Amino acid sequence: MRIFLFTLAAAITLAAAAPNITELQPRGAQKGRPFLLTIAGTNLTEGPAVISSLPATFTAVSPEKMGYATFLVEPTADWPVGTYPVRVQAANGLSNILLLSIGAFPEMVEEESRPGSLPHQNDTIERAQSIPSTPITINGKLMGPERDVYRLQIKSGERRVFEVDSRRAGSAIDPVIQVYDAAGKRIARSEDDPTIGLDARLDLTFPKEGYYYVEIFDARFSTQAQNFYRFKTGSYQYPTEIYPLGGRRGEQVELTLSNTKIKADLTNTKLNQINVNLPDSPSLPIPFAVGDFPEISEPVTAPITLPVTINGRLSQPAEIDKYELAVEPGEEFIFELQARELGTSKLTGLIVVSDTSGKRLAAAGDAPLPVDVAAVQASSRTLGDPVLLFKVPDGIHRITVSVEDLAKRGGTHYAYRLSAKRAAYDLRATIVTPFLNIPAGGTAIVAVDVERRGFMGPLKVEPVNLPAGLTVAGGDIAADLPDPLIRTMNRRAILSLTASKDLKLSNTELSFRVISAKESDKIERPATGLGYLIAVNGATTQGVVDRQRALNGLALGYQLPTATTAPEIATLSLSLDKMEQKEAGFEYRFRWRWTLDNSMQALPDTVNVDFPNLQQSRVIEVEVDKKDKTTGTFLLTTSKSSLAGLYSIGITGRLMVGAKPLDISSPLLRLALPELTTDDTKTNATNNPAR
């Protein structure tokens, strides 16, 4: 992906909080037409530059003012319909990403969404906002428990599409569309369209001329920070289904969108998915998965050869697709399904492995996951497509792998991709820190989630090709005890990156990988970056997780965009004073110390301690030194249930600079927890940052 950087006059300033984007005004534009883009947020007065994959120049049209920066956006090449990431960079660092949408139709703004407008101006049919009958895109907002109603005149026999872009465009709204006739009778409703996830679309042909009303609201009437939507209407074509759902990297792949065949060029992509669309469709493109195994499509009558990805579809209700595989006792396999997580399939997948007599040997997708108390997030049946790790029992030489829908549904929107390989275990790593700003001479923390898929040994997360001037510490994940009921689990690694005082990085992508800590295990996987993370407020109980899951930009293919900023007013360090073995476990006494540029700076009475994955442990006796306020101590205690191994530990302290908080992190230490014995009293935590 090409990234264009357009700079304003850079300002050299003292350390300041990083820029943060809260809103783009407007949230989209008509392709090929210049427009004014106002970026709203905080800390935007340090000479911001726009970074975007949109091929355009971004020219500042006025000096930045508190909370706003405005740019004239002019195209430098064709603007395909789609969404484009927008962030800013300034002397005070990189900002978060928000998405800007490019559409095909003329654009307008909902009246009540204009700055300074009164709320609830178009909440009823009687107060509906009139819109043109010509194709149009309307940028609106939903302020919690409200409805927006639009009125337009439609001819007899006219076909009309009503579509709302929300989640696909980076909004937290879960939209619903309802259409009413002139008498106020509801004639159509859409909440979740099969090919666009939680967004909504209606395609109607009207029997008679008249005024009709389109109502848009959030399915949960929730209050969201990203509460915008883009409502477009006109008579146009769009993809109603896609098959297959993906193809093999390095190839030209033919696929069908609705009844139209197109080619997807996967020859040079490094991404795990691309976007595809009907030619000249004004609808946003839809995802197409990219895999690395040889691919085949159903029907498959002969035994399959591994590794392979099978493209299939459950065309009828209660249909079950079956595939035969020759095996030997003791062989281990991983079967993985891609379907509903792509957003283009309604399949709630179930994978079942059976022997030749039909006896069920293993399954994934049809039972609640067991609760893993040490996992980063709680388990839920709604957490994605199933993965099955399977070891062939004695006496078995042929198995059947079947795919079905848990609710026995089927049809054109129940496609899937089944990947199979011979492997005892696997890993998946995600950099959950979307971007990083490191103060010169200071430290910043990176978090990486690792999904264990049967691999329970010790792990190490480490950077790849780390630039000179950066020092890394941490990244250790200790071994877990094997559990036949929990074959997949999440663990979090933390790493600290400390910059030399003269290091200068500007939107530099850092890469990471997870490897086995033992040479004998030999496993390595790259970590994928989130790109962006947009919160979705609401309930998180089981069964509604999908609707409240945060939005991310994994499909962008970013790793970890990183910049260095001006030095901060203080640094924080952590050291080990003492370790003792107690009857119930080990006790570590750690000391923190502040180094200040300004001796008058007020210091906190405590620090926050982070030591992921260390079970049955706690922090106690956090105390500031009574004679020296720049230092203090705390105890970390473990128990008999704590697993021996390598862990990472770090601290963060919060200073108040003026009226604003400033969080300062220490470089991490490596904590080596030994086995609990009666005579082992050696110190096992190092004062040096882990390498």
C-alpha positions in Angstrom: 0.0 0.0 0.0 1.4 3.4 -0.9 1.4 6.0 1.8 1.5 9.7 1.0 2.9 12.2 3.6 2.1 15.9 3.3 3.8 18.3 5.8 2.8 21.6 7.2 5.5 23.8 8.7 7.1 21.7 11.4 7.4 23.2 14.8 10.2 22.4 17.3 8.6 22.3 20.7 9.0 21.0 24.1 7.5 17.6 25.0 3.7 17.6 24.5 1.0 15.0 24.6 0.6 13.1 21.3 -2.0 14.2 18.8 -5.4 12.5 19.0 -8.1 12.5 16.3 -11.7 12.3 17.5 -13.5 13.3 14.3 -13.2 13.9 10.6 -15.5 16.6 9.1 -16.9 15.4 6.7 -16.6 11.6 7.0 -16.4 11.2 3.2 -16.4 12.9 -0.1 -17.3 12.3 -3.8 -14.5 10.7 -5.7 -12.3 13.0 -7.8 -13.7 16.2 -6.3 -11.6 18.5 -4.1 -13.0 19.2 -0.6 -12.2 20.7 2.7 -11.3 18.2 5.5 -11.3 19.4 9.1 -9.6 17.1 11.5 -10.9 17.6 15.1 -9.1 16.3 18.2 -6.6 17.2 20.9 -3.0 18.3 20.7 -3.2 19.2 17.0 -1.2 22.4 17.3 2.3 21.0 16.8 2.4 21.5 13.0 0.4 18.4 12.0 1.0 16.6 8.7 -1.6 14.2 7.2 -0.6 10.6 6.5 -3.1 8.8 4.2 -3.2 6.2 1.5 -5.7 8.5 -0.4 -3.8 9.7 -3.5 -4.2 13.4 -2.8 -2.4 16.6 -1.6 -3.4 17.9 1.8 -2.8 21.6 2.0 -3.4 23.6 5.2 -5.9 26.4 4.5 -5.7 28.1 7.8 -3.5 28.1 10.9 -4.3 25.3 13.3 -6.6 26.4 16.1 -7.4 24.7 19.4 -8.7 21.3 18.6 -8.9 21.7 14.8 -6.8 21.6 11.6 -8.3 22.1 8.2 -6.9 21.0 4.8 -7.8 21.3 1.2 -7.8 17.8 -0.3 -7.0 17.6 -4.0 -6.7 14.3 -6.0 -3.4 13.3 -7.6 -4.8 10.1 -9.1 -8.0 8.2 -9.4 -10.0 7.7 -6.2 -11.6 4.3 -6.2 -14.7 4.0 -4.0 -13.7 2.7 -0.6 -12.3 3.7 2.8 -8.9 5.3 3.5 -7.0 5.6 6.7 -6.2 9.1 7.9 -3.7 10.0 10.7 -1.6 13.0 11.5 2.0 13.3 12.6 3.6 16.3 14.3 6.5 17.2 16.5 4.5 15.7 19.4 4.2 12.3 17.6 1.8 10.1 15.6 -2.0 10.1 16.1 -4.5 7.3 15.9 -6.3 6.5 12.6 -9.8 7.3 11.6 -11.3 6.2 8.3 -12.4 8.6 5.4 -14.9 7.2 2.9 -14.8 8.0 -0.8 -18.2 7.6 -2.6 -19.6 8.0 -6.1 -22.5 10.3 -5.5 -22.8 14.0 -4.6 -22.6 14.6 -0.8 -24.5 16.5 1.7 -24.6 16.8 5.5 -27.6 16.1 7.7 -29.0 19.4 8.9 -28.9 18.6 12.7 -25.3 17.3 12.3 -24.0 20.7 11.2 -21.9 22.5 13.8 -24.1 24.7 16.0 -27.4 23.0 14.9 -30.1 22.1 17.4 -30.6 18.4 18.1 -33.7 16.3 17.2 -34.7 18.3 14.1 -35.6 15.2 12.0 -36.7 12.6 14.5 -40.2 12.0 13.2 -42.0 11.7 9.9 -43.6 15.1 10.5 -40.2 16.7 10.8 -38.4 14.6 8.2 -35.5 16.3 6.3 -36.3 16.5 2.6 -33.5 15.2 0.3 -33.2 15.2 -3.5 -34.5 12.3 -5.6 -31.3 12.1 -7.5 -28.5 9.8 -6.2 -27.1 11.3 -3.0 -24.8 10.4 0.0 -25.8 12.0 3.3 -23.4 12.3 6.2 -25.3 12.1 9.5 -24.9 11.3 13.2 -27.0 9.5 15.8 -26.9 11.0 19.2 -27.8 8.0 21.3 -31.5 7.3 21.6 -32.7 9.2 18.5 -33.9 8.5 15.0 -33.1 10.4 11.7 -35.9 10.5 9.2 -35.6 11.6 5.5 -38.3 12.4 3.0 -37.9 11.9 -0.8 -40.3 11.7 -3.8 -40.3 8.5 -5.8 -41.9 7.7 -9.1 -44.2 4.8 -9.9 -42.2 1.6 -10.7 -38.9 3.2 -9.6 -36.2 0.9 -8.2 -34.4 2.4 -5.3 -31.5 1.2 -3.1 -31.1 2.5 0.4 -27.7 1.7 2.1 -26.0 2.8 5.3 -22.2 2.6 5.7 -21.3 2.5 9.4 -19.2 -0.3 10.8 -17.5 -0.7 7.4 -16.6 3.0 7.5 -15.2 3.0 11.0 -18.3 4.0 13.0 -19.5 2.3 16.2 -23.2 2.6 15.1 -25.1 -0.7 14.4 -27.6 0.8 11.9 -31.2 -0.1 11.1 -33.1 1.2 8.0 -36.9 1.3 7.9 -38.9 2.7 4.9 -42.5 4.1 5.4 -45.1 5.1 2.8 -46.9 8.4 2.9 -49.5 7.1 5.4 -46.7 6.2 7.9 -47.0 2.4 7.3 -43.7 0.6 7.4 -43.0 -1.3 4.2 -39.5 -2.6 4.6 -36.7 -3.0 7.2 -33.1 -4.0 7.2 -30.6 -4.4 10.1 -27.8 -6.8 9.0 -27.2 -7.4 5.3 -25.6 -10.7 4.4 -22.6 -9.3 2.5 -22.0 -6.1 4.6 -21.9 -7.4 8.2 -23.8 -5.3 10.7 -24.5 -2.5 8.1 -28.0 -2.3 6.5 -29.3 -2.2 2.9 -32.7 -2.3 1.2 -33.5 -2.7 -2.5 -37.1 -1.8 -3.3 -39.3 -1.2 -6.3 -42.2 1.1 -5.5 -45.7 0.4 -6.9 -46.9 4.0 -6.9 -45.6 7.5 -7.0 -45.5 9.6 -3.8 -43.5 10.7 -0.8 -41.6 8.0 1.1 -39.8 8.2 4.4 -36.5 6.6 5.3 -35.8 6.1 9.0 -32.2 5.4 10.3 -31.4 4.5 13.9 -28.9 2.5 16.0 -30.2 -1.0 16.8 -29.3 -0.5 20.5 -29.8 3.3 20.7 -26.3 3.4 22.2 -24.1 6.4 22.8 -20.9 6.1 20.8 -17.8 8.4 20.3 -17.8 7.4 16.6 -21.5 7.9 16.0 -21.6 8.8 12.3 -23.2 7.1 9.3 -23.2 7.5 5.6 -26.6 7.0 4.0 -26.6 6.7 0.2 -29.6 6.2 -2.1 -30.0 5.7 -5.8 -30.5 3.0 -8.4 -27.3 1.0 -8.6 -25.8 -2.4 -8.6 -23.9 -3.9 -5.7 -22.5 -7.4 -4.7 -25.3 -9.5 -3.2 -23.0 -12.6 -2.7 -19.4 -13.7 -3.2 -18.0 -17.0 -4.1 -15.4 -18.2 -3.4 -14.5 -16.2 -0.2 -10.8 -16.1 -1.0 -7.9 -17.3 -3.1 -4.2 -18.3 -3.0 -1.5 -15.7 -2.8 0.5 -15.2 -5.9 -2.3 -16.1 -8.3 -5.0 -14.5 -10.4 -8.2 -15.8 -9.0 -11.6 -15.8 -10.7 -14.6 -15.1 -8.4 -18.2 -14.4 -8.8 -19.9 -11.3 -7.3 -23.6 -11.8 -7.7 -23.8 -13.1 -11.3 -20.7 -11.3 -12.5 -17.3 -12.9 -12.8 -14.3 -10.8 -12.0 -10.5 -11.4 -11.5 -8.8 -10.8 -8.2 -5.0 -10.1 -8.6 -3.2 -11.7 -5.7 0.2 -11.9 -7.4 1.9 -9.3 -5.4 -0.1 -8.8 -2.2 1.4 -9.3 1.2 -2.0 -8.8 2.9 -4.3 -11.5 4.3 -7.2 -10.0 2.5 -8.0 -7.5 -0.3 -11.1 -5.7 -1.3 -13.2 -6.6 -4.4 -16.2 -4.9 -6.0 -18.4 -4.9 -9.1 -17.1 -2.6 -11.8 -18.2 1.0 -11.1 -20.4 0.1 -8.2 -20.9 2.9 -5.7 -21.2 0.4 -2.8 -18.1 -0.1 -0.6 -15.9 -3.0 -1.7 -16.1 -6.3 0.2 -13.3 -8.4 1.6 -11.7 -11.3 -0.2 -9.4 -13.6 1.8 -5.8 -14.4 0.8 -4.3 -17.8 1.8 -1.0 -19.6 1.3 -2.1 -23.2 0.7 -3.1 -24.8 -2.6 -6.8 -24.3 -3.1 -9.6 -26.5 -4.4 -13.4 -26.1 -4.6 -16.2 -28.4 -3.8 -17.5 -30.9 -4.8 -14.5 -33.0 -3.8 -14.9 -36.7 -4.3 -11.4 -38.0 -3.8 -9.4 -38.0 -0.6 -7.8 -34.6 0.0 -4.0 -33.9 0.0 -2.6 -31.6 2.6 -2.0 -28.7 3.1 -5.1 -27.4 1.4 -7.8 -24.8 1.5 -11.2 -26.0 0.4 -13.7 -23.4 -0.8 -17.3 -24.6 -0.3 -20.8 -23.5 0.3 -23.8 -25.0 2.2 -26.3 -24.3 -0.5 -29.3 -26.0 1.2 -30.6 -25.9 4.8 -29.1 -28.6 7.0 -26.5 -29.5 4.3 -23.3 -31.1 5.5 -20.1 -31.0 3.3 -17.8 -34.0 3.9 -14.2 -34.5 3.0 -12.1 -37.7 3.3 -8.5 -37.9 4.5 -6.1 -40.8 4.8 -4.3 -40.7 8.1 -2.1 -42.7 10.4 -2.5 -43.2 14.2 -0.6 -40.5 16.1 -0.7 -37.9 13.3 -1.8 -34.4 14.3 -3.8 -32.0 12.3 -5.2 -28.4 12.5 -8.5 -27.7 10.7 -9.5 -24.0 10.5 -12.7 -22.4 9.2 -13.1 -18.9 7.7 -16.6 -17.7 7.2 -18.5 -15.2 9.3 -15.4 -13.5 10.5 -14.8 -12.3 7.0 -18.1 -10.5 7.1 -19.4 -12.0 3.8 -20.8 -15.3 5.1 -23.6 -16.0 7.6 -22.3 -19.4 8.5 -21.9 -20.2 12.2 -19.5 -23.0 11.5 -19.1 -26.4 13.0 -16.2 -28.8 12.2 -16.6 -32.5 13.0 -14.1 -35.3 12.5 -15.5 -38.8 12.3 -14.2 -42.3 11.6 -15.4 -44.5 8.7 -18.3 -45.8 10.8 -19.6 -42.3 11.4 -18.4 -42.2 15.0 -17.7 -38.6 16.1 -14.0 -38.3 17.1 -13.7 -34.5 17.7 -15.5 -31.3 16.9 -15.1 -27.5 17.2 -17.7 -24.8 17.2 -20.6 -26.5 19.0 -19.8 -25.9 22.7 -19.0 -23.0 25.0 -15.3 -22.6 25.4 -14.0 -23.4 28.9 -13.0 -20.4 31.0 -9.3 -19.8 31.0 -8.7 -17.6 34.1 -5.3 -16.4 32.9 -6.5 -15.4 29.4 -6.4 -11.8 28.3 -10.1 -11.8 27.5 -13.0 -14.0 28.5 -14.0 -16.9 26.2 -17.3 -16.9 24.4 -19.1 -18.9 21.8 -19.3 -15.8 19.7 -15.6 -15.3 19.4 -15.1 -16.3 15.8 -14.8 -19.2 13.4 -13.8 -22.6 14.8 -10.3 -24.1 14.9 -9.9 -27.8 15.6 -6.6 -29.5 16.8 -6.9 -33.2 16.2 -4.7 -36.2 17.0 -5.5 -39.5 15.3 -6.4 -42.2 17.7 -5.1 -45.8 17.5 -6.6 -48.0 14.9 -7.8 -45.1 12.7 -6.5 -44.9 9.1 -9.2 -42.8 7.4 -11.3 -39.9 8.7 -14.1 -37.7 7.4 -13.9 -33.9 8.1 -17.3 -32.3 7.8 -18.5 -28.7 7.8 -22.0 -27.7 8.7 -24.0 -24.7 10.1 -24.7 -24.9 13.8 -28.3 -23.8 13.2 -28.7 -26.1 10.2 -29.1 -23.2 7.8 -27.9 -22.9 4.2 -28.1 -20.9 1.0 -26.1 -18.6 -1.1 -24.7 -16.7 1.9 -23.3 -19.8 3.7 -19.9 -20.1 2.0 -16.7 -21.0 3.8 -13.0 -21.7 3.5 -11.7 -24.9 5.3 -7.9 -25.0 5.7 -6.2 -28.2 6.8 -2.6 -29.0 7.5 -0.5 -31.6 9.4 0.7 -29.9 12.5 0.7 -30.6 16.3 0.3 -26.9 17.2 0.4 -23.3 15.9 0.6 -19.7 17.1 -1.0 -16.5 16.1 0.4 -13.1 17.3 -1.2 -9.7 17.1 0.4 -6.3 18.0 -2.4 -4.8 20.1 -0.6 -1.4 20.3 -1.8 0.3 17.1 1.0 2.9 17.0 3.8 4.0 19.2 5.4 7.3 20.2 8.7 7.0 22.1 10.2 10.1 23.8 13.8 10.7 23.1 15.8 9.2 25.9 12.5 7.6 27.2 10.5 4.4 27.1 7.3 3.3 25.6 5.4 -0.1 26.0 4.2 -2.4 23.3 1.7 -5.2 23.9 1.5 -8.3 21.8 -1.3 -10.9 22.2 -0.3 -14.5 21.4 -3.0 -17.1 20.7 -1.7 -20.5 21.7 -3.1 -23.2 19.4 -1.9 -26.3 21.2 1.7 -25.0 21.8 2.2 -24.7 25.6 6.0 -24.2 25.7 7.8 -21.0 26.7 7.7 -18.2 24.1 9.5 -15.0 23.3 8.2 -12.0 21.4 11.0 -10.0 19.8 11.4 -7.2 17.2 12.7 -7.9 13.7 15.4 -5.6 12.3 15.3 -3.2 15.3 16.7 0.3 14.3 20.0 1.3 15.9 19.3 3.6 18.9 16.3 1.5 20.2 16.8 -0.9 23.1 14.2 -3.6 23.7 13.4 -5.4 26.9 10.7 -8.0 27.9 8.6 -10.1 25.6 8.7 -13.3 27.7 5.8 -15.7 28.0 6.3 -18.6 30.4 5.1 -22.1 29.6 1.6 -23.2 30.4 0.4 -26.5 31.8 -1.2 -28.7 29.1 -5.0 -29.0 29.4 -6.9 -31.3 27.2 -10.0 -29.0 27.5 -8.2 -25.8 26.6 -6.2 -26.2 23.4 -6.3 -22.6 22.4 -5.7 -19.7 24.8 -4.5 -16.1 24.7 -1.4 -14.8 26.5 -0.1 -11.2 26.4 3.6 -10.2 26.1 4.8 -6.8 26.9 7.9 -5.2 25.6 9.6 -1.9 26.4 11.3 0.2 23.7 13.8 2.8 24.9 15.1 5.4 22.5 18.5 7.0 22.7 18.4 10.8 23.1 19.5 11.5 19.5 17.3 8.9 17.7 14.8 10.3 15.2 12.1 8.1 13.8 9.3 9.3 11.6 6.4 6.9 10.9 8.8 4.0 10.9 7.2 0.5 10.8 8.5 -1.9 13.4 7.9 -5.6 13.0 7.7 -8.3 15.6 7.6 -12.1 15.7 6.9 -14.8 18.3 9.3 -17.7 18.6 9.7 -20.7 20.9 12.1 -20.0 23.7 13.5 -23.5 23.4 15.5 -24.4 20.3 14.1 -27.9 20.3 10.5 -26.6 19.6 11.3 -24.6 16.4 8.2 -22.5 15.8 8.2 -18.9 14.6 5.3 -16.7 13.5 5.1 -13.0 12.5 3.0 -10.6 14.5 0.2 -8.7 12.7 -0.5 -5.1 13.5 -4.0 -3.8 14.4 -3.8 -0.7 12.2 -6.4 1.0 14.3 -8.7 0.3 17.2 -12.1 2.0 17.5 -14.1 1.3 20.6 -17.7 0.2 20.5 -19.6 0.9 23.7 -22.3 -1.4 25.1 -22.9 -4.7 26.8 -20.3 -7.4 26.6 -22.2 -10.4 27.9 -22.1 -13.6 26.0 -24.2 -13.6 22.9 -23.7 -9.9 22.0 -20.0 -9.8 21.8 -19.9 -9.5 18.0 -21.9 -6.2 18.1 -19.8 -4.7 20.8 -16.4 -5.9 19.6 -13.9 -3.1 18.9 -13.3 -2.3 15.3 -9.7 -2.9 14.0 -7.7 -2.4 10.9 -6.0 -5.8 10.6 -6.8 -5.8 6.9 -4.5 -2.7 6.4 -1.4 -4.9 6.8 0.4 -2.4 9.1 2.9 -3.6 11.7 3.7 -1.0 14.3 4.0 2.6 13.1 6.5 4.4 15.4 7.8 7.9 15.9 10.1 9.5 18.3 9.2 12.7 20.1 10.8 15.4 22.3 12.2 14.2 25.7 9.8 14.0 28.6 10.3 15.8 31.9 11.2 12.7 33.8 12.3 9.1 33.4 11.4 6.1 35.6 13.5 3.0 36.4 12.8 -0.3 38.2 15.3 -2.5 40.0 15.2 -5.6 42.2 16.3 -5.1 45.8 15.7 -8.5 47.2 14.1 -11.9 46.6 13.2 -14.4 49.3 11.5 -17.8 49.3 8.6 -18.1 51.6 6.6 -21.1 52.7 3.8 -20.3 50.2 5.9 -19.0 47.3 8.5 -16.3 46.5 8.6 -12.6 47.6 10.3 -10.0 45.4 11.1 -6.5 46.7 11.3 -4.0 43.8 12.4 -0.4 43.9 11.3 2.4 41.6 13.2 5.6 41.1 12.3 8.9 39.3 14.9 11.1 37.5 13.5 14.6 37.1 14.4 17.6 35.0 12.6 19.8 37.4 13.2 19.1 41.1 9.9 20.9 42.0 7.8 18.4 40.0 5.2 16.8 42.2 5.5 13.0 42.3 2.8 10.3 42.7 2.6 8.2 45.8 2.3 5.0 43.9 3.1 3.3 40.5 1.1 0.8 38.4 2.7 -2.6 38.1 2.2 -4.8 35.0 3.3 -8.5 35.1 1.1 -10.4 32.6 0.5 -14.2 32.7 2.0 -14.6 36.3 -0.9 -16.5 37.9 -1.7 -16.5 41.6 0.5 -13.5 42.4 -0.2 -10.0 43.8 1.4 -6.7 44.5 1.4 -5.4 48.1 3.1 -2.8 50.4 3.5 -0.1 47.7 5.3 2.6 49.7 7.2 5.9 48.9 10.5 6.3 50.7 9.8 8.7 53.6 13.2 10.4 53.2 13.4 10.5 49.4 10.2 11.0 47.5 11.9 10.1 44.2 12.0 6.4 45.1 9.8 3.8 46.6 9.3 0.0 46.9 6.6 -2.7 46.5 6.4 -6.4 47.0 5.4 -9.0 44.4 4.4 -12.3 45.9 3.8 -15.6 44.2 2.2 -18.8 45.4 2.6 -22.5 45.1 0.3 -22.4 42.1 2.5 -19.9 40.2 4.3 -21.6 37.3 8.0 -21.4 37.1 9.4 -19.6 34.1 10.4 -16.3 32.6 8.1 -13.3 33.0 8.3 -9.5 32.2 7.6 -6.9 34.8 7.3 -3.1 34.4 5.8 0.0 36.0 4.1 3.2 34.9 3.8 6.3 37.0 1.5 9.2 36.4 2.7 12.8 36.7 0.4 15.8 36.7 2.0 18.5 34.4 -0.2 21.5 34.9 -3.7 20.1 34.8 -2.8 17.2 32.4 -1.7 13.7 33.3 1.5 12.3 31.8 2.2 8.6 32.0 5.9 7.6 32.2 7.0 3.9 31.8 10.1 2.2 32.9 12.2 -0.3 30.9 11.0 -3.8 31.7 12.8 -6.3 33.9 13.0 -10.0 33.4 11.6 -12.0 36.3 12.8 -15.6 36.5 10.5 -17.5 38.8 12.2 -20.8 39.9 10.5 -24.0 41.1 9.5 -23.8 44.7 11.9 -25.9 46.7 12.9 -26.1 50.4 16.5 -25.0 49.9 16.4 -22.7 46.9 17.0 -19.0 48.0 18.9 -17.6 45.1 17.9 -14.3 43.5 16.4 -14.9 40.1 15.3 -11.5 38.9 17.8 -9.4 37.0 18.4 -5.7 37.4 19.2 -5.4 33.7 16.5 -5.0 31.1 15.7 -8.3 29.4 17.2 -8.6 25.9 
